[in-house]
Amino acid sequence: MQTGSSRIAQRMAAWYPPVAMMTMIFMASSLPFKTKMPHIGGGDKLLHGFAYAVLAVLCCRALFTRNLSAYVMLGGFVIAAVYGMTDEFHQTLVPLRSGDAYDVLADVVGSSQGAVLWYVYQYFRRRRKGEPRERPM
């Protein structure tokens, strides 16, 4: 049986990966220039989408306790998407950078895909183990 303090420590430790990802995104956004990216279809929008999909997965993982709930998926999506919006605003304050509505769109789409991917993975993982899939909302 876990004590209350060890449970709190575990819950806090679950937030280290999303906070680390947010820190990396913030640091990259603080550079006073845009780095040259190799040209791939979609340009930097794919990178935005991927980064925020990873952030959403990490946030869902941090929010998850025992029962799989769509609220966890929604919470992970909202945290990542709002962070993407605030990060684009932050870029408007950095010299030689600007915020871009299409970057915000890529961040939001990536966040939604990451959250849904996390939820579907957890759903089928629990189904395979015979655990309850979801608690009622």
N, C-alpha and C positions, 0 to 999 in steps of 0.2 A: 504494500500500500504506500502510495506516495504522500509525502507531507505537502502542505499547502505551499511552502516556500520552494520546494523542488518543482512543483507544477508551474508556479509562476516563473521560475528560472527557465523551464523548458519553453513556455509560451513566449517569453522574451527572446530566447535564442532563435526561435522560429522566424523572427523578424530581421535577423542579421543579414540573410541573403537578399531580401528585397531592398533593405536600406543600402547595402553594398552596391546593388544594381542602380539604385537611384543616384548614389554618389558618383558612379562611373558616368552615367548619363549627364549629370550636372557638370562634371569636370570637362567632358567632351564639348558640352554646350558653352562652356566658359572660354574656350579658345577663341582668340580674337580674329580668327580666319576660318574659312571653310576648307577642310582638307580635300585634296584631289582624290576622288573616288574612281576606281576603274569603272568604265561605262558598262553597265549591265542593264538589261531591260527593266525599266522602272526607276533606275537611278538610286538616289538615296532614300526613296520612299520604301523600298524593300528593307533597307537597313532599319529605318524607323519602325516599320511594322514588326520586324523580327525582335528588335530590342524591347518594344512594349508588349509583345506577346510573351516574351520571357519574364518581363516584370509582372504581368498579370498572373502567370503560372506561379511565380514565387509568392505573390500576395495571396492567392487562393490557398496555397500550401500553408502560409502563416496563419490564415484565418480558420483553417480546417481544424476541427476538434475530433469528435467521434462520429457524429451523424452527418451523412452527406446531405447537403441542402443546397437548393438553387440560390439561397441567400449568400452562400460562400462564393459562388460563381459571380453573382452580381456585385458583391463587395470587392472582389479582386479586380473585376473589370472597372468599377468606378474609381478605385484608388489609382490604378495604372493610367486610365484615361484622363483623370483630373491632373495627375502629375505631368502627363504629356502636354496638357494645355498650359499649365504653369511654367513648364520648361520652355515652351515657345515664347511665352511672355518674357521670361528671363533672357532669352536670346536678343530681344529688342533692346535690352540694356547693355549688351556687350558690344564694344566697338567693332565695326566692320561686319556685324551679324545682323540678321533680321528674323522676325518671326514669319512663319508662312502658314496660311490656312490649310494648304495641302499637306504640310507636315503634320498638323493637328489631325487632319482626317486620317492620315496613315497611322498615327499614334492610336487613335480611337479604334480603327479597324483592327490593328494588331492586338490591342488590348482585348477586344471582343473575341478574336480568334483564340488567343491564349487562354482566356477564361473558359470558353466552350471546350477547347481541347482538354484542359485540366478536368472539367466536369465529366466529359465523356470517358476519359481514362479511368477516373475514380468509379464511375458508374459500373463499367464493365469489370473492373478489378474486384469490386465488391460482389457483383453478380456471380463471378467465377468462384469466389470464396464462400458464397451462400450467405453473406451478411445482408442485413437490411439495406435497401438501396437508398432510401430517402425518408426523412421524417416528414410528416405532413406540414404544410405551410400554414 
